Amino acid sequence: MKTLTCKDLGGKCGEKLSAGSWDEVVTVMTKHVMENHPDVAQQMEAMHNEDPKRWSRENKPKWDAAPESSTV
């Protein structure tokens, strides 16, 4: 399990988003942004329409570098 904030992933708040895989964090981030930041959701949609892989290129390295959360 890894945790990044909304802001870490291109959003605008400090909400912590945790997931067990990159694909899962993409789903969690998408849901969070759509529910909480419709303006950011529109920007991300425009970015996706222009270059579908840009967001992943910019953010997956952050996910890869994030430490695994310890489960105690």
Helices and strands as residue ranges (DSSP letters): E 2-5, G 7-9, E 16-19, H 22-36, H 38-50, H 54-65
